[in-house]
Amino acid sequence: MGVAQFFVVGILVALVLVTALSIYTAFGPPSKKLADPFEMHED
């Protein structure tokens, strides 16, 4: 493999990891700590 292929594979792995971390944060156990500004606001 050439240097360019390693570079592309590295970028793809990083993108998949960031996506997985975002999904875990949004829907996993850490989501309990997220605040909902619409729920906290009263009219």
mmCIF file of the N, C-alpha and C atoms, coordinates in Angstrom:
data_MODEL
# 
_entry.id   MODEL 
# 
loop_
_atom_site.group_PDB 
_atom_site.id 
_atom_site.type_symbol 
_atom_site.label_atom_id 
_atom_site.label_alt_id 
_atom_site.label_comp_id 
_atom_site.label_asym_id 
_atom_site.label_entity_id 
_atom_site.label_seq_id 
_atom_site.pdbx_PDB_ins_code 
_atom_site.Cartn_x 
_atom_site.Cartn_y 
_atom_site.Cartn_z 
_atom_site.occupancy 
_atom_site.B_iso_or_equiv 
_atom_site.pdbx_formal_charge 
_atom_site.auth_seq_id 
_atom_site.auth_comp_id 
_atom_site.auth_asym_id 
_atom_site.auth_atom_id 
_atom_site.pdbx_PDB_model_num 
ATOM 1   N N  . MET A 1 1  ? 0.842   -1.192 0.000  1.00 0.00 ? 1  MET A N  1 
ATOM 2   C CA . MET A 1 1  ? 0.000   0.000  0.000  1.00 0.00 ? 1  MET A CA 1 
ATOM 3   C C  . MET A 1 1  ? 0.878   1.243  0.000  1.00 0.00 ? 1  MET A C  1 
ATOM 4   N N  . GLY A 1 2  ? 0.356   2.257  -0.604 1.00 0.00 ? 2  GLY A N  1 
ATOM 5   C CA . GLY A 1 2  ? 1.089   3.510  -0.637 1.00 0.00 ? 2  GLY A CA 1 
ATOM 6   C C  . GLY A 1 2  ? 0.740   4.387  0.544  1.00 0.00 ? 2  GLY A C  1 
ATOM 7   N N  . VAL A 1 3  ? 1.434   5.486  0.603  1.00 0.00 ? 3  VAL A N  1 
ATOM 8   C CA . VAL A 1 3  ? 1.211   6.438  1.699  1.00 0.00 ? 3  VAL A CA 1 
ATOM 9   C C  . VAL A 1 3  ? -0.197  7.013  1.629  1.00 0.00 ? 3  VAL A C  1 
ATOM 10  N N  . ALA A 1 4  ? -0.687  7.261  0.424  1.00 0.00 ? 4  ALA A N  1 
ATOM 11  C CA . ALA A 1 4  ? -2.020  7.843  0.261  1.00 0.00 ? 4  ALA A CA 1 
ATOM 12  C C  . ALA A 1 4  ? -3.103  6.904  0.791  1.00 0.00 ? 4  ALA A C  1 
ATOM 13  N N  . GLN A 1 5  ? -2.930  5.611  0.576  1.00 0.00 ? 5  GLN A N  1 
ATOM 14  C CA . GLN A 1 5  ? -3.928  4.663  1.060  1.00 0.00 ? 5  GLN A CA 1 
ATOM 15  C C  . GLN A 1 5  ? -3.949  4.606  2.583  1.00 0.00 ? 5  GLN A C  1 
ATOM 16  N N  . PHE A 1 6  ? -2.792  4.656  3.222  1.00 0.00 ? 6  PHE A N  1 
ATOM 17  C CA . PHE A 1 6  ? -2.749  4.702  4.685  1.00 0.00 ? 6  PHE A CA 1 
ATOM 18  C C  . PHE A 1 6  ? -3.421  5.969  5.205  1.00 0.00 ? 6  PHE A C  1 
ATOM 19  N N  . PHE A 1 7  ? -3.206  7.071  4.513  1.00 0.00 ? 7  PHE A N  1 
ATOM 20  C CA . PHE A 1 7  ? -3.800  8.347  4.902  1.00 0.00 ? 7  PHE A CA 1 
ATOM 21  C C  . PHE A 1 7  ? -5.325  8.270  4.813  1.00 0.00 ? 7  PHE A C  1 
ATOM 22  N N  . VAL A 1 8  ? -5.840  7.713  3.720  1.00 0.00 ? 8  VAL A N  1 
ATOM 23  C CA . VAL A 1 8  ? -7.287  7.605  3.529  1.00 0.00 ? 8  VAL A CA 1 
ATOM 24  C C  . VAL A 1 8  ? -7.896  6.659  4.558  1.00 0.00 ? 8  VAL A C  1 
ATOM 25  N N  . VAL A 1 9  ? -7.253  5.534  4.813  1.00 0.00 ? 9  VAL A N  1 
ATOM 26  C CA . VAL A 1 9  ? -7.756  4.586  5.809  1.00 0.00 ? 9  VAL A CA 1 
ATOM 27  C C  . VAL A 1 9  ? -7.765  5.229  7.192  1.00 0.00 ? 9  VAL A C  1 
ATOM 28  N N  . GLY A 1 10 ? -6.747  5.995  7.517  1.00 0.00 ? 10 GLY A N  1 
ATOM 29  C CA . GLY A 1 10 ? -6.703  6.684  8.805  1.00 0.00 ? 10 GLY A CA 1 
ATOM 30  C C  . GLY A 1 10 ? -7.834  7.678  8.960  1.00 0.00 ? 10 GLY A C  1 
ATOM 31  N N  . ILE A 1 11 ? -8.123  8.423  7.911  1.00 0.00 ? 11 ILE A N  1 
ATOM 32  C CA . ILE A 1 11 ? -9.226  9.388  7.955  1.00 0.00 ? 11 ILE A CA 1 
ATOM 33  C C  . ILE A 1 11 ? -10.562 8.660  8.111  1.00 0.00 ? 11 ILE A C  1 
ATOM 34  N N  . LEU A 1 12 ? -10.739 7.560  7.395  1.00 0.00 ? 12 LEU A N  1 
ATOM 35  C CA . LEU A 1 12 ? -11.991 6.805  7.507  1.00 0.00 ? 12 LEU A CA 1 
ATOM 36  C C  . LEU A 1 12 ? -12.174 6.214  8.904  1.00 0.00 ? 12 LEU A C  1 
ATOM 37  N N  . VAL A 1 13 ? -11.116 5.700  9.487  1.00 0.00 ? 13 VAL A N  1 
ATOM 38  C CA . VAL A 1 13 ? -11.193 5.154  10.847 1.00 0.00 ? 13 VAL A CA 1 
ATOM 39  C C  . VAL A 1 13 ? -11.544 6.258  11.840 1.00 0.00 ? 13 VAL A C  1 
ATOM 40  N N  . ALA A 1 14 ? -10.917 7.417  11.695 1.00 0.00 ? 14 ALA A N  1 
ATOM 41  C CA . ALA A 1 14 ? -11.210 8.540  12.589 1.00 0.00 ? 14 ALA A CA 1 
ATOM 42  C C  . ALA A 1 14 ? -12.665 8.978  12.447 1.00 0.00 ? 14 ALA A C  1 
ATOM 43  N N  . LEU A 1 15 ? -13.175 9.006  11.221 1.00 0.00 ? 15 LEU A N  1 
ATOM 44  C CA . LEU A 1 15 ? -14.561 9.404  10.983 1.00 0.00 ? 15 LEU A CA 1 
ATOM 45  C C  . LEU A 1 15 ? -15.536 8.415  11.617 1.00 0.00 ? 15 LEU A C  1 
ATOM 46  N N  . VAL A 1 16 ? -15.257 7.130  11.492 1.00 0.00 ? 16 VAL A N  1 
ATOM 47  C CA . VAL A 1 16 ? -16.119 6.114  12.098 1.00 0.00 ? 16 VAL A CA 1 
ATOM 48  C C  . VAL A 1 16 ? -16.081 6.216  13.623 1.00 0.00 ? 16 VAL A C  1 
ATOM 49  N N  . LEU A 1 17 ? -14.907 6.452  14.196 1.00 0.00 ? 17 LEU A N  1 
ATOM 50  C CA . LEU A 1 17 ? -14.800 6.576  15.651 1.00 0.00 ? 17 LEU A CA 1 
ATOM 51  C C  . LEU A 1 17 ? -15.556 7.796  16.171 1.00 0.00 ? 17 LEU A C  1 
ATOM 52  N N  . VAL A 1 18 ? -15.454 8.919  15.475 1.00 0.00 ? 18 VAL A N  1 
ATOM 53  C CA . VAL A 1 18 ? -16.171 10.127 15.899 1.00 0.00 ? 18 VAL A CA 1 
ATOM 54  C C  . VAL A 1 18 ? -17.678 9.904  15.802 1.00 0.00 ? 18 VAL A C  1 
ATOM 55  N N  . THR A 1 19 ? -18.118 9.236  14.736 1.00 0.00 ? 19 THR A N  1 
ATOM 56  C CA . THR A 1 19 ? -19.545 8.947  14.582 1.00 0.00 ? 19 THR A CA 1 
ATOM 57  C C  . THR A 1 19 ? -20.042 8.023  15.689 1.00 0.00 ? 19 THR A C  1 
ATOM 58  N N  . ALA A 1 20 ? -19.273 6.987  16.001 1.00 0.00 ? 20 ALA A N  1 
ATOM 59  C CA . ALA A 1 20 ? -19.661 6.056  17.061 1.00 0.00 ? 20 ALA A CA 1 
ATOM 60  C C  . ALA A 1 20 ? -19.709 6.755  18.417 1.00 0.00 ? 20 ALA A C  1 
ATOM 61  N N  . LEU A 1 21 ? -18.741 7.610  18.692 1.00 0.00 ? 21 LEU A N  1 
ATOM 62  C CA . LEU A 1 21 ? -18.734 8.344  19.957 1.00 0.00 ? 21 LEU A CA 1 
ATOM 63  C C  . LEU A 1 21 ? -19.929 9.295  20.044 1.00 0.00 ? 21 LEU A C  1 
ATOM 64  N N  . SER A 1 22 ? -20.283 9.929  18.937 1.00 0.00 ? 22 SER A N  1 
ATOM 65  C CA . SER A 1 22 ? -21.431 10.837 18.932 1.00 0.00 ? 22 SER A CA 1 
ATOM 66  C C  . SER A 1 22 ? -22.728 10.090 19.201 1.00 0.00 ? 22 SER A C  1 
ATOM 67  N N  . ILE A 1 23 ? -22.895 8.932  18.572 1.00 0.00 ? 23 ILE A N  1 
ATOM 68  C CA . ILE A 1 23 ? -24.104 8.131  18.795 1.00 0.00 ? 23 ILE A CA 1 
ATOM 69  C C  . ILE A 1 23 ? -24.158 7.636  20.236 1.00 0.00 ? 23 ILE A C  1 
ATOM 70  N N  . TYR A 1 24 ? -23.023 7.205  20.774 1.00 0.00 ? 24 TYR A N  1 
ATOM 71  C CA . TYR A 1 24 ? -22.974 6.733  22.165 1.00 0.00 ? 24 TYR A CA 1 
ATOM 72  C C  . TYR A 1 24 ? -23.328 7.865  23.127 1.00 0.00 ? 24 TYR A C  1 
ATOM 73  N N  . THR A 1 25 ? -22.809 9.071  22.863 1.00 0.00 ? 25 THR A N  1 
ATOM 74  C CA . THR A 1 25 ? -23.092 10.209 23.737 1.00 0.00 ? 25 THR A CA 1 
ATOM 75  C C  . THR A 1 25 ? -24.554 10.627 23.643 1.00 0.00 ? 25 THR A C  1 
ATOM 76  N N  . ALA A 1 26 ? -25.134 10.559 22.457 1.00 0.00 ? 26 ALA A N  1 
ATOM 77  C CA . ALA A 1 26 ? -26.508 11.010 22.262 1.00 0.00 ? 26 ALA A CA 1 
ATOM 78  C C  . ALA A 1 26 ? -27.533 10.027 22.810 1.00 0.00 ? 26 ALA A C  1 
ATOM 79  N N  . PHE A 1 27 ? -27.267 8.728  22.676 1.00 0.00 ? 27 PHE A N  1 
ATOM 80  C CA . PHE A 1 27 ? -28.284 7.743  23.024 1.00 0.00 ? 27 PHE A CA 1 
ATOM 81  C C  . PHE A 1 27 ? -27.875 6.785  24.132 1.00 0.00 ? 27 PHE A C  1 
ATOM 82  N N  . GLY A 1 28 ? -26.625 6.775  24.519 1.00 0.00 ? 28 GLY A N  1 
ATOM 83  C CA . GLY A 1 28 ? -26.142 5.852  25.544 1.00 0.00 ? 28 GLY A CA 1 
ATOM 84  C C  . GLY A 1 28 ? -26.328 6.411  26.943 1.00 0.00 ? 28 GLY A C  1 
ATOM 85  N N  . PRO A 1 29 ? -25.675 5.802  27.922 1.00 0.00 ? 29 PRO A N  1 
ATOM 86  C CA . PRO A 1 29 ? -25.778 6.255  29.314 1.00 0.00 ? 29 PRO A CA 1 
ATOM 87  C C  . PRO A 1 29 ? -25.395 7.724  29.531 1.00 0.00 ? 29 PRO A C  1 
ATOM 88  N N  . PRO A 1 30 ? -24.407 8.291  28.804 1.00 0.00 ? 30 PRO A N  1 
ATOM 89  C CA . PRO A 1 30 ? -24.090 9.705  29.040 1.00 0.00 ? 30 PRO A CA 1 
ATOM 90  C C  . PRO A 1 30 ? -25.218 10.660 28.651 1.00 0.00 ? 30 PRO A C  1 
ATOM 91  N N  . SER A 1 31 ? -26.214 10.187 27.903 1.00 0.00 ? 31 SER A N  1 
ATOM 92  C CA . SER A 1 31 ? -27.294 11.078 27.480 1.00 0.00 ? 31 SER A CA 1 
ATOM 93  C C  . SER A 1 31 ? -28.151 11.537 28.653 1.00 0.00 ? 31 SER A C  1 
ATOM 94  N N  . LYS A 1 32 ? -28.077 10.826 29.778 1.00 0.00 ? 32 LYS A N  1 
ATOM 95  C CA . LYS A 1 32 ? -28.849 11.236 30.960 1.00 0.00 ? 32 LYS A CA 1 
ATOM 96  C C  . LYS A 1 32 ? -28.354 12.572 31.514 1.00 0.00 ? 32 LYS A C  1 
ATOM 97  N N  . LYS A 1 33 ? -27.079 12.900 31.261 1.00 0.00 ? 33 LYS A N  1 
ATOM 98  C CA . LYS A 1 33 ? -26.499 14.138 31.776 1.00 0.00 ? 33 LYS A CA 1 
ATOM 99  C C  . LYS A 1 33 ? -26.770 15.333 30.867 1.00 0.00 ? 33 LYS A C  1 
ATOM 100 N N  . LEU A 1 34 ? -27.250 15.085 29.640 1.00 0.00 ? 34 LEU A N  1 
ATOM 101 C CA . LEU A 1 34 ? -27.492 16.176 28.709 1.00 0.00 ? 34 LEU A CA 1 
ATOM 102 C C  . LEU A 1 34 ? -28.729 16.957 29.140 1.00 0.00 ? 34 LEU A C  1 
ATOM 103 N N  . ALA A 1 35 ? -28.672 18.270 29.027 1.00 0.00 ? 35 ALA A N  1 
ATOM 104 C CA . ALA A 1 35 ? -29.790 19.123 29.417 1.00 0.00 ? 35 ALA A CA 1 
ATOM 105 C C  . ALA A 1 35 ? -30.663 19.424 28.201 1.00 0.00 ? 35 ALA A C  1 
ATOM 106 N N  . ASP A 1 36 ? -31.957 19.532 28.419 1.00 0.00 ? 36 ASP A N  1 
ATOM 107 C CA . ASP A 1 36 ? -32.900 19.894 27.369 1.00 0.00 ? 36 ASP A CA 1 
ATOM 108 C C  . ASP A 1 36 ? -33.394 21.311 27.647 1.00 0.00 ? 36 ASP A C  1 
ATOM 109 N N  . PRO A 1 37 ? -32.904 22.309 26.905 1.00 0.00 ? 37 PRO A N  1 
ATOM 110 C CA . PRO A 1 37 ? -33.287 23.695 27.196 1.00 0.00 ? 37 PRO A CA 1 
ATOM 111 C C  . PRO A 1 37 ? -34.775 23.960 26.981 1.00 0.00 ? 37 PRO A C  1 
ATOM 112 N N  . PHE A 1 38 ? -35.430 23.217 26.092 1.00 0.00 ? 38 PHE A N  1 
ATOM 113 C CA . PHE A 1 38 ? -36.855 23.423 25.875 1.00 0.00 ? 38 PHE A CA 1 
ATOM 114 C C  . PHE A 1 38 ? -37.668 22.898 27.058 1.00 0.00 ? 38 PHE A C  1 
ATOM 115 N N  . GLU A 1 39 ? -37.184 21.832 27.686 1.00 0.00 ? 39 GLU A N  1 
ATOM 116 C CA . GLU A 1 39 ? -37.885 21.273 28.832 1.00 0.00 ? 39 GLU A CA 1 
ATOM 117 C C  . GLU A 1 39 ? -37.712 22.155 30.071 1.00 0.00 ? 39 GLU A C  1 
ATOM 118 N N  . MET A 1 40 ? -36.578 22.835 30.183 1.00 0.00 ? 40 MET A N  1 
ATOM 119 C CA . MET A 1 40 ? -36.307 23.680 31.345 1.00 0.00 ? 40 MET A CA 1 
ATOM 120 C C  . MET A 1 40 ? -37.023 25.028 31.256 1.00 0.00 ? 40 MET A C  1 
ATOM 121 N N  . HIS A 1 41 ? -37.413 25.432 30.054 1.00 0.00 ? 41 HIS A N  1 
ATOM 122 C CA . HIS A 1 41 ? -38.039 26.740 29.864 1.00 0.00 ? 41 HIS A CA 1 
ATOM 123 C C  . HIS A 1 41 ? -39.544 26.636 30.085 1.00 0.00 ? 41 HIS A C  1 
ATOM 124 N N  . GLU A 1 42 ? -40.067 27.532 30.903 1.00 0.00 ? 42 GLU A N  1 
ATOM 125 C CA . GLU A 1 42 ? -41.507 27.560 31.135 1.00 0.00 ? 42 GLU A CA 1 
ATOM 126 C C  . GLU A 1 42 ? -42.073 28.848 30.566 1.00 0.00 ? 42 GLU A C  1 
ATOM 127 N N  . ASP A 1 43 ? -43.244 28.734 29.943 1.00 0.00 ? 43 ASP A N  1 
ATOM 128 C CA . ASP A 1 43 ? -43.887 29.926 29.356 1.00 0.00 ? 43 ASP A CA 1 
ATOM 129 C C  . ASP A 1 43 ? -44.680 30.678 30.388 1.00 0.00 ? 43 ASP A C  1 
# 
